[in-house]
Amino acid sequence: MTSISPELQAAIDTVRADVAALHHELVRYGLVVWTGGNVSGRVPGADLFVIKPSGVSYDDLAADNMILCDLDGTVIAGTPGSDRSPSSDTAAHAYVYRNMPDVGGVVHTHSTYAVAWAARGEEIPCVITGMADEFGGPIPIGPFAIIGDDSIGRGIVETLRGHRSRAVLMQNHGPFTIGVSAKDAVKAAVMCEDAARTVHIAREAGPLIPIPQDRIDALYNRYQNVYGQSSDARREEQS
């Protein structure tokens, strides 16, 4: 990539600002500790995405130190932040973007209750209406995978491709979420942890009551297609 048009630069700058701000939402909702976790966002109209630098305090994250990468996970030289190492999950995010073209954002957290389900290698059953609304069924478990290459990305794609859930619990690791935008993926991460916590507490108190599949389907359809403002407004809100 030798040159960036003014239009593309404007799109990159917007994603940089959005991704930097969204990292602070992870802190706000208690989904991360220390420097763990990451948000990335695809640059519209280009084979590029923006992700946080590795090992940098959340207090120090800003638009100008977000890192621009191509869809192979290679840092774009000469751009702001390119002198830093990108997140250790960059290869996983890149694999998702290459193989799921409708995904515009990817999030990874170490949120406590979701990680606890992942440590047991157990999916979160769909026993509350909020899960049916948001995920259309259980939150599945993905395979154990080592950090550093695209193994995690392969596990995410293999698990979520064709699945209504926008969250996957990678075994012994934690949740990854996807969305039509980075903001949408952050919302999925927040809702994933909320479901993980609520269902854990419910199971500790007694047997869970399953929701019939036809009711899950109806709840999911209502929430995704009817709830809130018009579909155009919802898409605009997520963009």
N, C-alpha and C positions, 0 to 999 in steps of 0.2 A: 504494500500500500504506500504509494509515493506522494499522494496529495489528498487533501480533504476539502471538499467543496464547502462554501459557507452554509449551505442548507444542511449538509451532513454534520458540520461542526455544531450547528445549533441543536440538532437532535442529540448529539453526544453530550453536549453541555447540560441539556435537560435531564438526560438519564443519569449523569454524574450527580447532579443536585438531588434528584429523587432517591437514588440509591444511598447516598450519604445520609440523607434525612431519615430514611427508613431503617437504617441500622439503629438509630436512637429509639425507634419503636420497639425493637427487640429488648432493649434495656428497660423501657417504660413498662412493658408487660412481663418482665422478669423471666425472659426466655433464655438468657445467656449469662455466663459468668466470665469474669476477666476478659480475655480477648477472643474467646471461642465464638463460633457461629459466623454466619455470613449471609449477605444478600447480594444477588446479582440481577441485572436488568439488561435485556436485549435492546440494542439500538435499532429502532424501526428503519426498515429500508436498507439495512446493511448487515453483512455477516460479521457483526461485532457485538460484544457485550461488555458491561462494566461491572467490576467486582472490587471488594475491599482489599487493601494490602494485608499481608500476613503479620500477626503479632502486634498490631497497633492498637492502643487503647481506644475504646469507643469515644472517649472525650476528645480525642485528637482526630477523629475522622471528619473529613470535609470534602467538598466536591473536588478540589484540586489534588487530593491524594488518592482518589479512586483510580483504579487501573483499567485501562482499555485493552481488551484482548480480542483476537480473532476467534473463530469457532473451533480452532484446534487448541485453544488455550494459550497461544503465544502472545506475549505482551507486545503491543504496538510501540516500537521504539520512537523516541522523540516526542512522545505525548506526555502530558502531566501525569506524574506518578510512575512513569516507566522506569525510574531508577530504583524502585522498590520491588520486592518479591510479592507476587499476588498470593491470595489465600491458598492454603494447602489443598482446598477443595476445588480449585479452578478447573482441573481436568474433568472432574465429575460434572460441574456445571456446563462446561463446553460440550461434553458428550450428550447431555440432555438437549441443549440447543440444536446440536447437529441432527439429532434423531427425533425430536418432537418440535416441528416447525411452528406449531401454534402456541408454544410456551414462550411467554415474554418475561418471566421472572422465576428465579429459583431461590429458595431460602433453606438454610440449615441452622438448627439450633440444638442446644443441649438441655432443653426444658425438662424439668425434673420428672414429672409424671410420665411424659412420653418416653423418656429414656428408660424409666423403670419397666414399662411394657416391652420395650426393645430388648432389655436385658433378659427378660423371660422368653424372648422369641415368640411373643403372643400378640395377635392382632387385637385391636380394640373393637369389641362387638357393638353393633348399632342398636343400642337399647334406649336412646333418648332422641326426641324429635329433632333437637338441634343438630345431631350427627346426620340424621336422615336428610335434613335440609341442606347442610353444607357439603357432605361427603357422599350422600346417596347410598350409604351402606357402611360396612366396617372399614376401619383404617388398617390396611394390610401390613404384613411384615415382609421386608425385603431380605435378601441374603446377607450373610456376613461378608464384608469386603474390606480390603486394606486401603487406608488413606494414601494418596500420593499419585495414583495413576487414575485411569478412567474406570476402574473396577466398580466403584460406588455408582458412577453414572450409569453403567450397564445394568446394575441391579435396580436402580430407580426406574429406568426405562422399561425393563422387562416386567417389573411389578405393576407399574401404573399404566402402561399402554393398554388401552381397551378397558380400563377400570375407571369408575366414576370418581373415586377418591382423588383428591389433589394432594394427599399426604401419604407418605410411606414411612414406616419405622424400620430403619436399617438395623438388622439384628446386632445386638451388643454395642450399638453406636448411638442412634438417635434419629429424630425426625428430619426428613427433607420434604419440602412442599414446593408445588409448582403453581403457576397462575398465568392468566393472560397478560399480566403486568407484574412488575416487582411488588407493587402495593397489594395486588390480589394474592400473591404468594405469601406475603407477610400476614395478611388476614387469615389465610389457611393455617399458618403456623400458630397464630394466636388461638384459633378455634380448635386446632389439634390438641394443644395443651389443655384447653378448657375441657374437652371431651375426655382426655386421658385422666385428668384429675377427678372429674365427676363420676366416671364409670368405676374408677378404682375405689372411691369412697363408697359408692353404692354396693359394690361387690363385697366390701368388707362388712357391710351391715346385713347382708342377706342375699338370697338368690336374685339374679337379674331376670327381668321379664322381657323376653324378645318382642320386637315389633314385627308383625307379619310383613312379608316382602311386598305385598301389594300396597300396604300403607306406607312403607318406605318409599316406594316408587311415586306414590301420589304426593307425599310430602316434598320429595326432591323436585318433582315437576313444578309444584306450586311455588316453591322458594326460588327456583332458578328462572322461572318464566312468568310469574305473576306478581310475586311479592315486591313491595317497594314501588319505585317510580317506573316509568316506561322502560322497555328493554334498551332503547337508544340512550336514555339517561344513565342506566346501569353501566352500559359499555363505556360511556364517557367518564363515569366516576372511576372505573377501573383503569382507564388509560392514563 
